[in-house]
Amino acid sequence: MEQKLISIIIPTYNCGRKLAATMESVLSQPGELYETIVVDGGSTDETLRVVEEYGGNVRFVSEADRGVYDAINKGIGLAAGKYLFFLGAGDRLKEGVLGRVAGVLPAGELSFVYGDAYLVRHGVRVCGEFSMKEFIIRNICHQAIFYERTIFDVLGGYDLKYKVYADWAFNMKCFADARVRKIYLDMVIADFEGWGISDTQDDVEFYRDLPRLIRKYVGLDEYLRRRIYLSRVAFHGFRHGLARSVKAAAQQPASMLRRQKSQDLED
């Protein structure tokens, strides 16, 4: 069997209602270009029924996992395509986008090809062309990245200790590695709705490690700039908060101020 150009990997868990729209956007693309793999975490909703509606067009695995990045790592192990693309349930590929991307994906190894995504809930196009230092404050949307599969052979899979931002840490590693060719495409790859795990959950481990990741992959100078920037943000926040408190106090009637002072003395 001839190798597909792209493996589309969709991790799911109890999101059957969203999955149908995602599948429709995938199956509208030229079928000779891709395979679809749904890696489910043991859903108890209608996810299985939704997948079954698409018959032989989808490879489906359902078993307990350790979170979304564990599911993605499993999908990587199952994938046969040259490029790997990760789509969340509820996200939608743009019409005809795989045909446009197929014409520019390099034939060689270790290519990181990315475009933009459209954040539906805010109505904005996000990402843009990245430089290494931008990873200090933001990440590239996974809905816009095509990873040539040998990247994972060389750099490993996603680190499961990061429950929400394992892709952020991995993308920093990719950009820091001179062997990985980075290519930006000025096009929107997919719509994503937001309100996924990055909007609803914290990743304490990632933010604890972020200074170390910045030092390792971006460099000490950028790390120091980030520390200075965060210190300034904290200072300005304190200053503005203090100014609001002083202004509010100044607008209180004198009798209220005297009463408050009297209460403070009694306490």
Secondary structure as GFF3:
##gff-version 3
##sequence-region A 1 267
A	DSSP	beta_strand	6	12	.	.	.	ID=ss1
A	DSSP	alpha_helix	16	27	.	.	.	ID=ss2
A	DSSP	three_ten_helix	31	33	.	.	.	ID=ss3
A	DSSP	beta_strand	34	40	.	.	.	ID=ss4
A	DSSP	alpha_helix	47	52	.	.	.	ID=ss5
A	DSSP	three_ten_helix	55	57	.	.	.	ID=ss6
A	DSSP	beta_strand	59	62	.	.	.	ID=ss7
A	DSSP	alpha_helix	68	78	.	.	.	ID=ss8
A	DSSP	beta_strand	83	86	.	.	.	ID=ss9
A	DSSP	beta_strand	92	93	.	.	.	ID=ss10
A	DSSP	alpha_helix	97	102	.	.	.	ID=ss11
A	DSSP	beta_strand	111	119	.	.	.	ID=ss12
A	DSSP	beta_strand	124	126	.	.	.	ID=ss13
A	DSSP	three_ten_helix	132	136	.	.	.	ID=ss14
A	DSSP	three_ten_helix	142	144	.	.	.	ID=ss15
A	DSSP	beta_strand	145	148	.	.	.	ID=ss16
A	DSSP	alpha_helix	150	155	.	.	.	ID=ss17
A	DSSP	alpha_helix	166	176	.	.	.	ID=ss18
A	DSSP	beta_strand	181	192	.	.	.	ID=ss19
A	DSSP	alpha_helix	197	200	.	.	.	ID=ss20
A	DSSP	alpha_helix	204	213	.	.	.	ID=ss21
A	DSSP	pi_helix	214	218	.	.	.	ID=ss22
A	DSSP	alpha_helix	220	250	.	.	.	ID=ss23
A	DSSP	alpha_helix	254	266	.	.	.	ID=ss24
###
